[in-house]
Amino acid sequence: MKNWTRAATAALLMTVAAPAMAEECIAPANPGGGWDFTCRQIGRIMTELGLVPNMVQVTNLAGAGGGVAFTQVVSKRSDDPAVFVAASSATTTRLAQNAFAGATADQVRWVGSIGGDPGVIVVAKDSPYQNLTDLIDAVKEDPSKVAFAGGSAVGGFDHLKVLMTLDKAGFDDAKAIKYIGLDGGADAITQTVGGFAQAMTGDMSEITGFIKSGDVRPVAVLSEERVEGFEDVPTAKEQGVDIVAMNWRGIYVPKDISDEDYQKWVDMLGKVAESEQWQTVMTENGLAPYTILGADFETFIDENIAEIQDVSKEIGILQ
């Protein structure tokens, strides 16, 4: 009886002490980039709003431009209701170009987007290029002397932004343009500040801290209009290059979770999008409102992939 009492007491204590399952956000890149930003901000706000019982755990899982994280979720966590993954236009770009070794968008469930992140091109603070025209002229004169760093793999969205910008500027030899693909915007900034690349292309949210610190100098933002909070950064369109490249920021979840769990993520992301905290995050980081949720977002993903495939064919990345 005494032994039974001890065992029962221990079991009871274990039951009481066991914490609720913690939600986890996978950022498919190293700390400091746009996917990491998405995970940490959404996770923090979910916690502050009381939408989750514990702090959201952020796991950085870099590799293959998001492919390592995508593959792990599909193959090993396909029915895990507690995990969600940061995604963006870079994700759909890689899927559109069949860069994830045969993976397709329908292998996961797309929850939503809650912000649009304007593309931006920056140079080191002591760079001789004072504006976008200077940079483009240098490429036209000798493309081998101007390398662009980006936080996505070769052929990814950051790479596409460079190719499309130069194509719109009249330079159509895509294969001659030097691009260094890295795992996240922070690594690309390091390459640029260190002089290994002459310019960096990324998204406003992952670069704002480096702009404010003076480590880099923006030469163009790839949006229709100047971004609130960064009104001194001219658009590419103002400088004669007719390009707009917005990177949506959102999340996906494993495919085999229940419809109820999927709807839970949709509802929580919608509440984050409506929160005062998220409005502040957007203003401080140069994001524009861009909320698409649930079934509407899944339709958007299909259309986004088709559009990227068309662009990739035009510039020679896809046949």
N, C-alpha and C positions, 0 to 999 in steps of 0.2 A: 504493500500500500504506500509505504514511504517512497519507494522508487517511482511508482506511478505518479505520485504527487509531484515529485521533482520534475519528471518528464513532462507532465501536463503543464506545469508552471513555466518551464523553459519554452515549450511550444507556444504558450500564450504570449510570453514576452516577445518571442520572435515575430508573432503575428502583429502585435501592437507596434513593434519598432519598425517593421518593414515600411519604407516610404512608398508613396504612390509612384507609379512608373513615370519617369521624367521624359518629356518630349525632347527630341533631338533634331537639330537642324544641321544638315551636312552642307558645308561650303566647299565646292569642288575646286578650290584653289588655296594657295598659302594665305596666311593672315595678312590683312592690309588691303586686299583687292575688293572689287565690287561685289562678288558673291559672299565674301566674308562680311562685308558691310550689310548686305541684305539679311543674312542670318542673324547677326548680332542686333540689328535694329528691330527687326520683326520679333525676335525672341524676347528682347527686353520689353517691348511694348505689350506683348502677350502676357508677360509676367505682371507688369504694372497694372494692366486692366483686369487682372484676376481671371484670365481666360484659361490659364494652366495652373496646376497646383504647385509646381516647382519651377525653379529657374530653367529656362530652355538651355540644354547643353549644346554647344557649338563644336562640331568636329570638322577640322580641315582635312580634306581628302583630295589633294592635288593630283594631277596627271591626265595627259591626253586631252587637254582642253575641256575637261569636264567628263571625259569618257570613263575614267576609273570609277568615279562616283555613280554615274548612270548604270554602269555594268554591275556594280556591287548591289545597288538597290534592286535591279531587275533579277539578278541571279540568287542573291542571298537574303533579301529582306522584302520580298514581293508582297508579303501579307502583314508587314509590320505597321500597325496603326499609329505608332508614336513617332515616326520619323517623317520629316519633310526636307526637301532639298531646294537650295537657292538656284534660281534659273534666270535666264535673260535671253536677249537676242543672240548672244554667243552660243547658247545651248541649241536653239533651233537652227542656227547656221551650221553647226557641226552635224546635226541630224540630217539637214537638207542635203549636205554634201557626202552623206554616207561615211562620215569620219569615225563613227563609233563601231566599226567592224560589223556592219549589218544591223545595228540597233535601229529601231524605229520609234517614232513619237507615241504610237499606240501601246507601247510596253509599259507606260506609266500613266498616271492620271494628272491632268493639269488643273491646278487649283485656281490660280488667278495672278493677275498683275496689279500692282498698286502704285506704280510710279514709272514715269518715263525719264530716262537718263540721257541727256543730250551728249553726243560725241564731242570730243575736244581734242585739239592737237596742241601739244606744248613742246617747248625747247628748254634747254638748260638756261639758267639765269644769265650766264655770260655768253650765250650763243650769238653769233654774228647775224642770225636771221631775226629781223625785227617784226616781220609780219608774214602772212601766208604767201604773199606774192614772192618774197625773197626765197622762201623755202622751195616753192614750186620752180622758180627760175633755176635754183641750184640743181634740182633733180633733172630738169631739162638739159642743163649744161653737161652734167656728168652724173648719171644715176648711181654709179658705183661708189661715189663719195658721200652719199646721203643714205644712212640706214635708219629705218623706223622701228622702234620697239613697241610691242603691244602685249597685253595681258591675255591674249588668246593664241592658240596654235596657228601655224601657217594655214591660210584658207579660212580662218575664223573671222568673227565679226570685226575685230579690231583691224585685221589685215584687209578685209573688204572695204572698210572705211577709207583706208589709205588709197587703195586701188580705185575706188569710185571717185574720190576727191581729185586724184590726178587725171583720171579719165575725163571728168567734167572740165578740167583745166587744159585739156588738149594733149595730154601725154597718154598714149594708148598702148605702150609696150609694157604690159603688166609683168611679164617675166623679168624685166630689167630692174624692177623696183626692189630694193633690198629691204627685207622685213625680218625682224628677230622675234619669234614667237615665244612667250614665256608664260609661266603658271601664275598669272595674276598681275594686276596693275602695279602693285608695289615693286615687284621685281623689274618691271619695265621702266619705272621711274628711276630705279637704281642704275640701270644701264645707261639711261639718258644723262643723269646727273654726273655719272662717272666718265662720260665721254665715249662710251662704247657705241652709242647710237646718237644721231644728230637730232632726232625728234621722237616723240612718243605719242601714240594715239590711244585713247581710252575713253572713259566716261567721266562726266563732271563729278559724280559723287565720289569716285575713288581717287580723284586728284585734288579736290578742294583744299585739303590740308597742306599739300605740297605747294599749291598756288599761294595760300595765305602765308606760309612760312617763307616764301620767296625762293625756294629751291628750284622751281621751274617758272617759266613765263608762258602763258597761253598766247598762241597766235591766231586761233580761230575756234569758235564753238559751232558745231554742226546742227544748228537749230534754226527754226524760222525767224525767231527774234532773239535778242539778247536775253540772257537768263537773269531772273531776279536775284539780287545779291552779288551778281558779277557783271554789272552793267558796263564795265570798262573793257570787257572782252568782246571784240567784234565778231559777227557771224561770218562764215565763209561766203555767204551770199552777198554781204556788204562788200566783200573784197573781190567780187566778180566770179566766184565759183558757185554754181547753182546746185548745192547739195545740202540735204537734210538727212541726218542719221541719228535716230532716237533708239536707245536701247531700253526696252521694257525690262522691269525688274519684278520678279514674282517667284512662285514656288510650284513644285510638283510633288506628288506622293506616290507610293507604290501602287501598282495596278490592282492587286488582289485584295485590298482592304474592302470592307463593306461599304455599301452606299451611304449608310448612316455615318460611318467614320469620315468618308469623303466629304459629306455635307458639313460635318463638324469643322473641318479645315476651311471650307469655303466660307462658313459663317464667321469663324474667328478672323480670317484674313480680311473680310469685309469690315469687321469692327476695328481692326488695326487701321485700315484705310481711312475710316471716319474719325479716328481719334485726334485729339489736339496734339498728342505727342508726335504722330506721324506728320501732321501739317508742319510742325516745327522742324522735324528732320528734313522734310523736302526743301523748306526755305533755306536752311543752313547748308544744304549740300547740293543745291542747284538742280533739284528734281522737279519735274512737272507732274501734276495729277494725271494718272493713267490707270483707272480702275476698271478691270474687266474680270468677271468672276464666273466660276462654274462652267455650265454648258457653253455660254458665250465665249469663254476663254478657250475652251477646247476647239471651237470653230475657228477662233482667231489663230490658234497655233497651226492648224492645217493650212490656213490661208497664208500665214507668215512663212511657212516652210516652202510653199509653192512659189512665193514671190522671191525668196532667197535663191531657189534653184534657177529661176529665170535670170537673175542678176549674175549668178555664178557662171552660167553658160555664156552670157554676154561678154564677160571679161576673161573667159578661157579657163576657169577653174574646173568646171564640169563640161563634159562633152555633150 
